[in-house]
């Protein structure tokens, strides 16, 4: 139980299913078996403008992830792989190693053969 705007909020005592990626949670309606969705109360982080992100050295940690310089969330490391064909056209998107942030949709690509990465458009 919690207090919201000076009133007791009993809805926080009921079980709920959260989807952090979508930013919603689902809660059963009066034991009916039907669920209603509600927005999650997230602390909004300020996104840096892409022009304010300088090239920087990014290193993946033991879990294969790294902190995103733009939003502060954990982003994934994507290893390079051979060129694949998509709809009969070569897909060059994942040919080189890069970091991908699913939270702010940022991509950081390696600069030449250095350990430095720079924000890149998809």
N, C-alpha and C positions, 0 to 999 in steps of 0.2 A: 504494500500500500504506500502511496506517496501523496503529497499535497501539491496541487497545481492551481495556481491563481486563488489561493486561500480555501480551496475545496478539496475534500478527500477524493482521490482518484482510485477507485476499486478495480478499474480495468487492468491495472498493472499486476494484480494478483492472479489473473487468469493466464493459462498457458498460451503461448503464441509462437509462431514460426517466423523467423526472420530471414530475409534475403538481403545480405549486405550489398551485393552487387547491384540489385535493382533499387535498393533504398526503400523497401517497404516491409511491413510485417503483416501476417495474417492471423486473425483471431476468430474463434468460433462464435457464432451468434446464438446466444441463449440455449446452448446444448442442442441445436437443431441439426448439426452436421454440416451446415453451410458456413463458409468463412468469408469475412470481409477484410479488405486490405486497407492499411493505413500507412502514411509516410513515416519513416524512421526519423527520430530526432537526432540529426547529425550535427556535429560541430563543423561548420563550413570553413574550410581552409582557403586562404586566398591563393589563387593560381598566379604564378609569375607570368608575365608576358613573355612570349617566346623570344623576343628581341633582347630581353634582359638576361637570358641564360647564356653565359659564356661557355666555350668548350672546356670540358673538365675531365679529369681522370675518374672513371667509374670502374669499380671492381665488384664482381659478384661475391657474395658471401657463401657460406657452407650450404645454404638452402637453394643456391642458384639465383638469388634475388638481390636487389640493391634498392636503396632509397631513391625515389624519383626527385630530381632537383626542382621540378616544377610544382608538384602538389604535396610531396612528402610521404606518399603511400609507397608500398612495396611494388616494384616492377620486375618483370620476368626477363631473364636472359634467353635470347633465342640464338641458337648456334646456326651457323651457315650450313646450307645444304645445296646439293646440285640443282641446277635449273629444272623446273618442272613445267609441263605444258598444261595450261588451263584454257579450255575452249579453243584449242588449236594454236594458242599463242604462248610464247615463253613467258613464264612468271619469274621475274628477277627480284621480287620483294624480299625473299629470305635467303638470298645467295651469300650474303656476308653476315657475320655476327653483329647483333644489335640488341639493345634493351627496348622492351615494349611495356608501357604503363597502361593497364586496362582501365584505370580510374579516370585519368585525364586525356586518354588517347594520344599520348606522346610517344614518339619513337626517337631513340638516340642511336645514331650510327657512328661507327668507328672512323676516325680521321686517319686515312692512309694505313700505315703499319704501326701506328703509335698506340698507347694505352688511353688516348684521349677520345672522348665521344662528344658529339654535337647534336643538338635538337634538329630533327629533320621532318619534313612533311612526308606524309605517307605516299 
